[in-house]
Amino acid sequence: MTTVLLASRNAKKLAELRRVVAAAGITGLDVVGLDDVPEYPEEPETGATFEENALIKARSGAAATGLACLADDSGISVDALNGMPGVLSARWSGRHGDDTANNDLLLAQIADVPAERRGGAFVSACALVLPTGSETVVRGEWRGTILPEPRGANGFGYDPLFVPDDEVAQGRSSAELSGAEKDALSHRGKALAQLVPALRELSQG
C-alpha cells in the first residue's frame, strides 16, 4: 500500500480525492490528510498563481513527511472583478476560510452587475510532488454564472453562488449537485482526472 498525502485539512477535499481514486479503479493507494500525519510547519502561500501555491504546499508536505504529496490551490475568478478573488478566494473577506463572509462580500461587490455579465470560473491547480523530486502540475477550469444569492447546502466555499454552464446541471448551483455529479464536472475533478495516470503509477510502485 502506497500512502499519498493530500496537503489539506478540508474533509470534503479529502473525500473528493478518495472518490476520484476509487472511480478510476486505483487500488493500493491510501489517501491521507494533514490531520493523519505529524504536524509540520506549513510554508506560507505566497504565490501569485494557483499553480505556484499548489507547488508550495506539495513541496512542503513531501519534504516534511517523505510521502508523495498532492496539493490543490483553487478559487473563483469573477469576470466582472477582473479575475478576482482568484488566489485570494479563501481569505477574500479578510478571515481565512470564512465561507459566509467571503460569499457575502463577493455578492455585495457585484450586486449591480446584470445577469448577462455575471460570468466566472472556478479554477483548480493540483500539484503532485514525489519524494524522488518528480513534480506534476495540472489545471482545471469550470465556467458558470454567479447567482444573486446562495442556493444549496452541499459543497463548500463559493459553491452556493455558482451555476455551472454544463447542461447536466440544469440550472442547479454547484451546492445543489451530488458529490458524484460535481466530481464529473468540477474544476478540481478535471484537474485530478489529469493526475490519475501518475497516481495509478504510484500505486503500482
C-alpha positions, 0 to 999 in steps of 0.5 A: 500500500502506497500512502499519498498525502493530500496537503489539506485539512478540508474533509470534503477535499479529502473525500473528493480525492478518495472518490476520484481514486476509487472511480478510476479503479486505483487500488493500493493507494491510501489517501491521507490528510494533514490531520493523519500525519505529524504536524509540520510547519506549513510554508506560507502561500505566497504565490501569485498563481494557483499553480505556484501555491499548489507547488508550495504546499506539495513541496512542503508536505513531501519534504516534511513527511517523505510521502508523495504529496498532492496539493490543490490551490483553487478559487473563483475568478469573477469576470466582472472583478477582473479575475478576482478573488482568484488566489485570494478566494479563501481569505477574500473577506479578510478571515481565512476560510470564512465561507459566509463572509467571503460569499457575502462580500463577493455578492455585495461587490457585484450586486449591480452587475446584470445577469448577462455579465455575471460570468466566472470560473472556478479554477483548480491547480493540483500539484503532485510532488514525489519524494524522488523530486518528480513534480506534476502540475495540472489545471482545471477550469469550470465556467458558470454564472454567479447567482444573486444569492446562495442556493444549496447546502452541499459543497463548500466555499463559493459553491452556493453562488455558482451555476455551472454552464454544463447542461447536466446541471440544469440550472442547479448551483454547484451546492445543489449537485451530488458529490458524484455529479460535481466530481464529473464536472468540477474544476478540481475533478478535471484537474485530478482526472489529469493526475490519475495516470501518475497516481495509478503509477504510484500505486503500482510502485 
